[in-house]
Amino acid sequence: MKTFLLSVLFCVLGTLMAKDSPPKVQVYSRNPGDFKKANTLICHVSNFHPPDITIELLKNGREIPNANQTDLAFEENWHFHLTKTVAFTPQSGEEFTCKVTHMGKPMSYVWEPDM
């Protein structure tokens, strides 16, 4: 019981000591962005605090179904990171974005194919 209470106290103190930090967002594909070739869209969000965040992967402004997200993880400094991925086959003229909402503030980041 003592160990549990110390763990909770450590967690609370660490959270109180961490500063609010906006996320760093990277949007990329697993393979080069060739049109008409199956690929994986990746949105890696890191270095943010607090962990109040949502990530959406969008195709032409609509959420792409069947995306997978990692579990929320944190670093020693109480900043968090997440990664969301989805299979996709880009076509010319389509726009793929990662929409990140942190602390109620949405920001969109566009995937740039390696053409």
N, C-alpha and C positions, 0 to 999 in steps of 0.2 A: 504494500500500500504506500509506503514511504517513497519507493522508487517511482511509482505512478504519479504521485503528487509533485515530486521534483521534475518529472518529465513535463507535466502540464504547466508548471511554473516557468520552466525554461522556454517552452513554446510561447506562452503569453508574453514573457519579457522580450523574447526575440522579435515577436510581431510588433510590440510597442516601440522597439528601438529602430526598426526598419523604416525608411523614408518612403513616401509615395513616389513611385517611379513609373513613367510611361513605358509601354512595351517596345522592344526592338523587334521588328518584323522582317522576315526574309521569305520571299515567295520564289519558288524555283521548281523545276521538274527533275525527276530522277535521271532521265536521259535527255540528250539535246532535243530542243523543241521543234521537231519535224512535223509538219502538217500531215494528217492522215495516218499517223503511226501511234499505236497504243503507248501510253506513258503513265506516269504518276505525278499528280500535282501535289506539291508540298508547301505548307505554310508553317514556318517555325517561329514561335513567339517566345521571346526570352527577356530576362532582366526586368520584370515588372513586379510591382507591389502596390496595393494588396492584390490578392488573387481573384478579385471580382472581374471576370473576363469571359467573353464568349468569342468563338471563332467560327466564321462561316466561309465555306468555299463556294464561289458563285460562278455560273456560266451565263453571260449576257444578263447579269442582274438577278438571276434566280438561283436558289440554293441547289447544289448538286447532291443528289441522294447517295446514300451508302458510304459516306465519308467516315473515316476512322480517326479517333483522337486518342493520344496517349493520356496516361494519368498525370495529374498535376504533380510536378516535382519542384523541389526548391534547393537552392544553393546555401552555403554557409551564411551568407549575408541576408538570408530571408527573402531573396528575390526568386521569382518563380519562372518556370518555363513549361511550354506545351507544344506539341506538334500535331497538326491535322493533315491527313492525306486522303486522296481519292484517285481512283483510276479515271483516266480521261483520254480521249483521242481528239486533239485539237484540229480544227478546220480553219481555213483562211476566213477572216472576217469575224471570228468569235473572240469575245473578251473574257478572260478568266481572272477573277480577283479573289483576294482574301480580305474579308471584312472582319476587323477586330474591334470589339466594343469593350473598352476598359473604363471602369468607373462611370459608366453611362455615356461615354464619349466614343462614337463610332468613327473609324478611319478605314479607308479602303486602299489596298495595295494591289497593283496590276502585275500579272505575270507577263514577262517579256520573253517571247520565244527566241531561241538562238539562231535566227535566220540570217 
